[in-house]
Amino acid sequence: MTVTVNHDHLAHRLISEGTRAHREALAALAAAVRDIAPGAAAALTDWDGSEVARLRAYAVAREAVRTEAQARLDQIRVAAHERGGFVLTA
């Protein structure tokens, strides 16, 4: 999964500006999490739904991205350890 959405301050902008102002970012996030959080993906782009539902879906989708990224990092660390190497993280 590749997510090109910059999450820095997006949550704040969603709250202050509304989800409709960030349709493209939410669509990209929905596409990225469709396989791992299909309900959240659907709610992110449900423009007939409520603003609160989209904000909640954002929180679920963002956590799904974090969980997936952590799982991948853990896999990389295990593979590196098995090869006698290490993973340098900043």
C-alpha positions in Angstrom: 0.0 0.0 0.0 1.3 3.4 -0.9 -0.4 6.5 0.6 0.6 9.8 -0.9 -1.7 11.8 1.4 0.3 14.0 3.7 -1.4 13.5 7.1 0.5 16.4 8.8 -2.2 18.6 10.1 -4.9 17.0 7.9 -7.0 16.0 10.9 -6.9 19.6 12.1 -7.8 20.9 8.6 -10.6 18.5 8.3 -12.1 19.7 11.6 -11.6 23.4 10.9 -12.4 23.4 7.1 -14.7 20.4 6.8 -14.2 17.2 4.9 -15.7 18.6 1.6 -12.7 20.9 1.4 -10.4 17.9 1.2 -12.3 15.6 -1.1 -9.2 14.6 -3.1 -7.1 13.7 0.0 -10.0 11.7 1.4 -10.5 9.9 -1.9 -6.8 9.0 -2.0 -6.9 7.7 1.5 -10.1 5.7 0.8 -8.4 4.1 -2.2 -5.4 3.2 -0.1 -7.3 1.6 2.7 -10.1 0.0 0.7 -8.7 -3.6 1.2 -7.8 -3.2 4.9 -10.7 -0.9 6.1 -13.5 -1.2 3.6 -16.2 0.4 5.8 -14.0 3.4 6.6 -13.1 3.7 2.9 -16.7 3.8 1.9 -17.7 6.3 4.6 -14.8 8.7 3.7 -16.3 9.3 0.3 -20.0 9.0 1.2 -21.0 12.6 0.5 -24.6 11.9 1.3 -23.5 10.8 4.8 -22.8 13.0 7.8 -19.7 15.1 8.4 -19.3 13.3 11.7 -19.3 9.9 10.0 -16.6 11.0 7.6 -14.5 12.4 10.4 -14.8 9.1 12.3 -14.0 7.2 9.1 -10.9 9.3 8.8 -9.7 8.3 12.3 -10.4 4.6 11.5 -8.6 4.8 8.1 -5.6 6.7 9.6 -5.2 4.0 12.3 -5.4 1.3 9.6 -2.6 3.0 7.7 -0.5 3.2 10.9 -1.2 -0.4 11.8 -0.3 -1.6 8.3 2.9 0.4 8.3 3.9 -0.9 11.7 3.2 -4.5 10.5 5.4 -4.0 7.5 8.2 -2.5 9.6 8.0 -5.4 11.9 8.3 -7.8 8.9 11.4 -5.9 7.7 13.0 -6.1 11.2 12.4 -9.8 11.4 13.8 -10.4 8.0 16.9 -8.2 8.8 17.4 -10.0 12.1 17.2 -13.4 10.3 20.0 -12.3 8.0 22.1 -11.0 10.9 21.4 -7.4 9.9 19.5 -4.5 11.5 17.1 -1.8 10.4 18.1 1.8 10.9 15.1 4.0 11.6 15.1 7.7 12.3 
